[in-house]
Amino acid sequence: MPSYSFDVTDKCVKFMQMSIKDMPGNSGQEVLVEDLDYSGCRFLVVVEVDENSITIKCEGIVRIRSNHPEAIEIIMETAEQQGELIARQAEIPGPWSLVDANTTGNWKIVGLDSEWFL
């Protein structure tokens, strides 16, 4: 059974960042949100193909670090939830073909990939 994988970490992290950008309530929180470290995040779409079906699974690790996590705990939790949400969206087959995704190396996420986002 052939399988393909696509790294969608950058897309998922960008979505997480966009989801929390307006949440800080003061300038200190703004700085902490801007300084969040997303290097521990990893999202990989795995597509397995057999004779009768295609299985799509997004495997994600969400690890966000902050210098002062207590001050932005709710914001960080929201970012993590949004990362998990967009990872589930990556499992929805889109109007594009697997051949196109494999050729370009770009797995599109339904509801995320559009002209304004990329």
C-alpha positions as CSV (number, residue, x, y, z in Angstrom):
1,M,0.0,0.0,0.0
2,P,1.7,3.3,-1.1
3,S,1.7,6.2,1.4
4,Y,2.6,9.9,1.0
5,S,3.3,12.5,3.6
6,F,3.1,16.3,3.6
7,D,4.5,18.6,6.2
8,V,1.8,21.2,7.0
9,T,3.5,22.7,10.1
10,D,3.9,26.2,8.7
11,K,0.3,26.4,7.7
12,C,-1.0,25.1,11.1
13,V,1.3,27.4,13.1
14,K,0.3,30.4,11.0
15,F,-3.4,29.6,11.7
16,M,-2.6,29.3,15.4
17,Q,-0.9,32.7,15.4
18,M,-3.8,34.3,13.5
19,S,-6.3,32.8,15.9
20,I,-4.7,34.4,19.0
21,K,-3.4,37.7,17.6
22,D,-6.2,39.8,19.1
23,M,-6.4,38.1,22.5
24,P,-3.7,39.9,24.5
25,G,-5.3,42.3,27.0
26,N,-2.2,44.5,27.7
27,S,1.2,45.3,26.2
28,G,2.9,42.8,28.4
29,Q,0.8,40.0,27.0
30,E,1.3,41.3,23.5
31,V,5.0,40.9,23.9
32,L,4.6,37.4,25.3
33,V,2.3,36.4,22.4
34,E,4.8,37.8,19.9
35,D,7.6,35.9,21.5
36,L,5.8,32.5,21.7
37,D,8.1,29.6,20.5
38,Y,6.3,27.3,18.1
39,S,9.4,25.2,17.3
40,G,8.0,22.3,19.2
41,C,5.0,22.1,16.9
42,R,4.9,19.5,14.1
43,F,2.0,18.6,11.8
44,L,2.3,15.9,9.2
45,V,-0.5,14.7,6.8
46,V,-0.2,11.0,6.0
47,V,-2.1,9.7,3.0
48,E,-2.4,5.9,2.6
49,V,-3.7,4.5,-0.7
50,D,-5.0,1.0,-1.3
51,E,-7.0,-0.6,-4.1
52,N,-10.4,0.6,-2.7
53,S,-9.8,3.6,-0.5
54,I,-7.6,6.6,0.6
55,T,-7.0,7.2,4.3
56,I,-5.9,10.7,5.4
57,K,-4.6,11.3,8.9
58,C,-2.9,14.4,10.3
59,E,-0.5,13.6,13.1
60,G,0.3,16.6,15.2
61,I,2.4,17.6,18.1
62,V,1.5,20.9,19.7
63,R,4.2,22.3,22.0
64,I,4.2,26.0,22.5
65,R,6.7,27.6,24.8
66,S,6.6,31.0,26.6
67,N,8.9,32.8,28.9
68,H,6.0,33.5,31.2
69,P,3.2,31.0,30.5
70,E,1.2,31.8,33.6
71,A,0.5,35.3,32.2
72,I,-1.0,34.0,28.9
73,E,-2.2,30.6,29.9
74,I,-5.7,31.0,28.3
75,I,-4.1,32.4,25.1
76,M,-1.7,29.5,24.8
77,E,-4.5,27.0,25.4
78,T,-6.6,28.6,22.7
79,A,-3.6,28.4,20.3
80,E,-3.2,24.7,21.1
81,Q,-6.9,24.1,20.5
82,Q,-6.8,25.9,17.2
83,G,-3.7,23.8,16.1
84,E,-5.7,20.6,16.9
85,L,-8.7,22.0,15.0
86,I,-6.8,22.8,11.8
87,A,-5.0,19.5,11.9
88,R,-8.5,17.8,11.8
89,Q,-9.4,20.0,8.9
90,A,-6.3,18.7,7.0
91,E,-8.0,15.3,7.1
92,I,-10.9,16.4,4.9
93,P,-10.3,15.5,1.2
94,G,-10.4,18.5,-1.0
95,P,-11.3,19.3,-4.5
96,W,-7.7,18.7,-5.6
97,S,-6.1,15.4,-6.5
98,L,-3.5,13.5,-4.6
99,V,-1.4,13.6,-7.8
100,D,-1.4,17.4,-7.7
101,A,-0.5,17.4,-4.0
102,N,2.3,15.0,-4.5
103,T,3.6,16.8,-7.6
104,T,3.7,20.2,-5.8
105,G,4.5,18.9,-2.3
106,N,1.6,21.1,-1.1
107,W,-1.2,19.5,0.9
108,K,-4.1,22.0,0.9
109,I,-6.2,22.3,4.0
110,V,-10.0,22.7,3.4
111,G,-11.2,26.1,4.7
112,L,-7.6,27.4,5.1
113,D,-5.9,27.4,1.8
114,S,-7.1,30.3,-0.3
115,E,-5.6,33.3,-2.0
116,W,-5.8,35.6,1.1
117,F,-4.0,33.1,3.4
118,L,-1.1,32.0,1.3
